[in-house]
Amino acid sequence: MCEVFGDQAFTIDQFRAEFPSPDPAKVVHDLAKLNLITRLESGVYKAASPLDFSRMIVKQSMSKEKLLASATDPFAYSHDDAVRIWTDGYYWTGFTAGYKPVHIEIGRVDARRWERFFASNGADYVFEGDRKTLFGLVFILHLVPRVQYETRDGIPVIPLSEVIDYCRERIDTYGPALEYLRRKFRLRPELVQALVYKTT
């Protein structure tokens, strides 16, 4: 529509002339409902700019962030989110302005219930390894035989030992987080022995 009308206002008659349809009023109504056009006044519309539209999609998606508080099946934050939680927000990585994955471990036997939970709440989700184009807030579901977690400030998160292993396996990214955890929890150096920075 931006190609046809640019940033100019248009009427339903102008829309009908460009996009023949048996029911142009319904099409315009549906486009407005999807935020692809904005109603300026009765019968006058304007196409949403691609930039504003993409920002709106990301904003709507990000609003789902607190959804897990209403979940009834067990889960635990994992991967980058577990590092963020265990470091009290000191080390936060793995996201961009337009993409924020939320990694959680869920029980393999609970997978269908989780799918229904996210679908009924209009939240985007994928299972680890799915090949999809992702943007906005997306729940990344990691299937495990049994969810094991500890609670930090009321938040279920994988155990510290698993977070340390995760950081050690990705030392180039998580070296500073690993050192923070070592100091914070007064861990023996051998528990974080992979803490070696590359100097190239």
Rosetta blueprint (number, residue, H / E / L):
1 M L
2 C H
3 E H
4 V H
5 F H
6 G L
7 D L
8 Q L
9 A L
10 F E
11 T E
12 I H
13 D H
14 Q H
15 F H
16 R H
17 A H
18 E H
19 F L
20 P L
21 S L
22 P L
23 D L
24 P H
25 A H
26 K H
27 V H
28 V H
29 H H
30 D H
31 L H
32 A H
33 K H
34 L L
35 N L
36 L L
37 I E
38 T E
39 R E
40 L E
41 E E
42 S L
43 G L
44 V E
45 Y E
46 K E
47 A E
48 A L
49 S L
50 P H
51 L H
52 D H
53 F H
54 S H
55 R H
56 M H
57 I H
58 V H
59 K H
60 Q H
61 S H
62 M H
63 S L
64 K L
65 E H
66 K H
67 L H
68 L H
69 A H
70 S H
71 A L
72 T L
73 D L
74 P L
75 F E
76 A E
77 Y E
78 S L
79 H H
80 D H
81 D H
82 A H
83 V H
84 R H
85 I H
86 W H
87 T L
88 D L
89 G L
90 Y L
91 Y L
92 W L
93 T L
94 G L
95 F L
96 T E
97 A L
98 G L
99 Y E
100 K E
101 P E
102 V E
103 H E
104 I E
105 E E
106 I E
107 G E
108 R H
109 V H
110 D H
111 A H
112 R H
113 R H
114 W H
115 E H
116 R H
117 F H
118 F H
119 A H
120 S H
121 N L
122 G L
123 A L
124 D E
125 Y E
126 V E
127 F E
128 E L
129 G L
130 D L
131 R L
132 K L
133 T L
134 L L
135 F L
136 G E
137 L E
138 V E
139 F E
140 I E
141 L E
142 H E
143 L E
144 V E
145 P L
146 R L
147 V L
148 Q L
149 Y L
150 E E
151 T E
152 R E
153 D L
154 G L
155 I E
156 P E
157 V E
158 I L
159 P L
160 L H
161 S H
162 E H
163 V H
164 I H
165 D H
166 Y H
167 C H
168 R H
169 E H
170 R L
171 I H
172 D H
173 T H
174 Y H
175 G H
176 P H
177 A H
178 L H
179 E H
180 Y H
181 L H
182 R H
183 R H
184 K H
185 F L
186 R L
187 L L
188 R L
189 P H
190 E H
191 L H
192 V H
193 Q L
194 A L
195 L L
196 V L
197 Y L
198 K L
199 T L
200 T L
